[in-house]
Amino acid sequence: MSMLLVLVILATLACDRVKWLKSRPWLIGVVFGVLGIAADPLFMVLQDWGGLVRDAPPIAAALYFGPVAGIVAGAIAAIWSSIFPSQAASVVNLWLCPFATLITAVYAAAVGRWFFDSKRPA
């Protein structure tokens, strides 16, 4: 899990440093969505557990870069997990896991919008 935390922090710093990327939150959402896609199979192989590690990048994008970035990242990770489910997924888990990823991204976007008043958490 610490490797995922390092990847999320590096992506946050990289997206924060690029000036033209700050004005395009949907593109930041794509970056974090791809990070969410990469996190799932990587951690299933490395740590031998699935978990919902694909939820961490959309939460970070929503809290740090705004609701648009978080929802786009959550939608990308949810669509990917519904198209390419893990091999151990049951029929219920096939639709529940992408739904949970999307709901988590929307919830993080709402928390970032109303709790932090659209300001960056310090």
C-alpha positions as CSV (number, residue, x, y, z in Angstrom):
1,M,0.0,0.0,0.0
2,S,2.9,2.3,0.6
3,M,4.0,2.0,-3.0
4,L,0.5,3.2,-4.1
5,L,0.8,6.1,-1.7
6,V,4.1,7.1,-3.3
7,L,2.6,6.8,-6.8
8,V,-0.3,9.0,-5.8
9,I,1.9,11.6,-4.2
10,L,4.2,11.7,-7.3
11,A,1.2,12.1,-9.6
12,T,-0.2,14.8,-7.4
13,L,3.1,16.7,-7.4
14,A,3.6,16.2,-11.2
15,C,0.0,17.5,-12.0
16,D,0.5,20.4,-9.6
17,R,3.8,21.5,-11.2
18,V,2.6,21.6,-14.8
19,K,0.9,25.0,-15.3
20,W,-1.3,24.2,-18.3
21,L,-2.6,21.0,-16.6
22,K,-4.0,22.9,-13.6
23,S,-6.7,24.6,-15.8
24,R,-7.8,21.2,-17.2
25,P,-9.2,19.1,-14.3
26,W,-10.7,16.5,-16.7
27,L,-7.1,15.8,-17.9
28,I,-5.9,15.4,-14.3
29,G,-8.8,13.0,-13.8
30,V,-7.6,11.0,-16.8
31,V,-4.1,10.8,-15.2
32,F,-5.5,9.6,-11.9
33,G,-7.9,7.3,-13.6
34,V,-5.0,5.6,-15.4
35,L,-3.2,5.4,-12.0
36,G,-6.3,3.7,-10.6
37,I,-6.3,1.2,-13.4
38,A,-2.6,0.5,-12.9
39,A,-3.0,0.1,-9.2
40,D,-5.5,-2.8,-9.3
41,P,-3.5,-5.6,-11.1
42,L,-0.2,-4.3,-9.7
43,F,-1.3,-4.8,-6.1
44,M,-3.0,-8.1,-6.8
45,V,0.3,-9.4,-8.0
46,L,2.6,-7.8,-5.5
47,Q,0.7,-8.1,-2.3
48,D,-1.6,-11.0,-3.1
49,W,-4.8,-9.2,-2.3
50,G,-7.2,-7.2,-4.3
51,G,-8.7,-4.7,-2.0
52,L,-10.1,-1.6,-3.4
53,V,-6.8,0.1,-4.2
54,R,-8.3,1.5,-7.3
55,D,-10.4,3.9,-5.1
56,A,-7.4,5.7,-3.7
57,P,-6.3,7.7,-6.8
58,P,-9.9,9.1,-7.5
59,I,-10.2,10.1,-3.9
60,A,-6.9,11.9,-4.0
61,A,-7.9,13.6,-7.3
62,A,-11.2,14.7,-5.9
63,L,-9.8,16.1,-2.7
64,Y,-6.8,17.8,-4.2
65,F,-7.9,18.9,-7.7
66,G,-11.6,19.2,-7.4
67,P,-14.8,17.3,-8.1
68,V,-14.4,17.1,-11.9
69,A,-11.0,15.4,-11.6
70,G,-12.2,12.9,-9.0
71,I,-15.4,12.0,-10.9
72,V,-13.5,11.5,-14.2
73,A,-10.8,9.4,-12.4
74,G,-13.5,7.3,-10.7
75,A,-15.5,6.8,-13.9
76,I,-12.4,5.7,-15.8
77,A,-11.4,3.2,-13.0
78,A,-15.0,2.0,-12.8
79,I,-15.4,1.5,-16.5
80,W,-12.1,-0.4,-16.7
81,S,-13.0,-2.7,-13.8
82,S,-16.4,-3.5,-15.4
83,I,-14.9,-4.2,-18.8
84,F,-12.0,-6.2,-17.4
85,P,-13.0,-7.7,-14.1
86,S,-10.5,-9.7,-12.0
87,Q,-10.6,-13.5,-12.5
88,A,-11.9,-14.1,-9.0
89,A,-14.9,-11.8,-9.5
90,S,-18.3,-13.3,-8.9
91,V,-21.5,-12.2,-10.7
92,V,-22.4,-9.8,-7.9
93,N,-18.9,-8.4,-7.6
94,L,-18.8,-7.8,-11.3
95,W,-21.2,-4.9,-11.0
96,L,-20.8,-4.0,-7.4
97,C,-17.1,-3.1,-7.5
98,P,-17.3,-0.6,-10.3
99,F,-20.4,0.9,-8.7
100,A,-18.5,1.3,-5.4
101,T,-15.6,2.9,-7.2
102,L,-17.9,5.5,-8.8
103,I,-19.8,6.2,-5.6
104,T,-16.5,6.6,-3.7
105,A,-15.3,9.2,-6.3
106,V,-18.6,11.1,-6.2
107,Y,-18.6,11.1,-2.3
108,A,-15.0,12.3,-2.3
109,A,-15.9,15.1,-4.8
110,A,-18.8,16.1,-2.5
111,V,-16.6,16.1,0.5
112,G,-13.9,18.2,-1.3
113,R,-16.5,20.6,-2.6
114,W,-18.5,21.2,0.6
115,F,-16.2,20.3,3.5
116,F,-13.1,22.0,2.1
117,D,-15.1,24.7,0.4
118,S,-13.3,23.9,-2.9
119,K,-9.9,24.8,-1.4
120,R,-7.0,22.5,-1.3
121,P,-6.5,20.5,1.8
122,A,-3.4,21.6,3.6
